[in-house]
Amino acid sequence: MKKLAIVAGTLLVLFFVITQPGSSAALVHNILGMLRDAAESLITFVSNVFQA
């Protein structure tokens, strides 16, 4: 069952990338931007904790 879910998810992602490449690229760009912002926030937090 788990393997079937993984295959179905992969096929869905491939379908989305093939049919709407611009939207897919924008989505990936937004996700990477959010991850970068989260990492920067975490770095700022840790820096402030150890400067005290």
N, C-alpha and C positions, 0 to 999 in steps of 0.2 A: 504494500500500500504506500509506504514511504517513497519507494522508488518511482511509482506511478505519479505521485504528486510532484516529485522533482522533475520528471520528464515533462509533465503537463505545464509546469511553471516555466521551464526552459523554452518550450514551444511557444508559450504565450509571449514571453519576452522577445523571442526571435520574430514572431509575427508583428509585434508592435514596432520593433526596430526596422523591419523591412517595409512596412506600410506607411510609417510616419517617422522617417529618420530625423527630420528637423525637431519635432516634438521630443523625440527620444534624447537627442543631444542636449536640448534645453533642460530636460529633466535631470540628466546626469550632471550637467553644469550646476544646477541649483543644489543638488545633493552634495556635490563636492564643496560648494561654497558654504553650505551649512556645516559640514564637517570641519572645514577650515576655521570658521567662526567659533565653533565649539572648542577646538583645540587651542585657539588663541585665548579664549576666555579661561580655560583650564590653566594655561601657562601663567596668565595674569594672576589668577587666584593663588596658585602655588608660590609664585614669586612674592606676592604680598604676605602670605603666611610666614615665609621664612625671613622676610625683612624686618619683622617685628621684634 
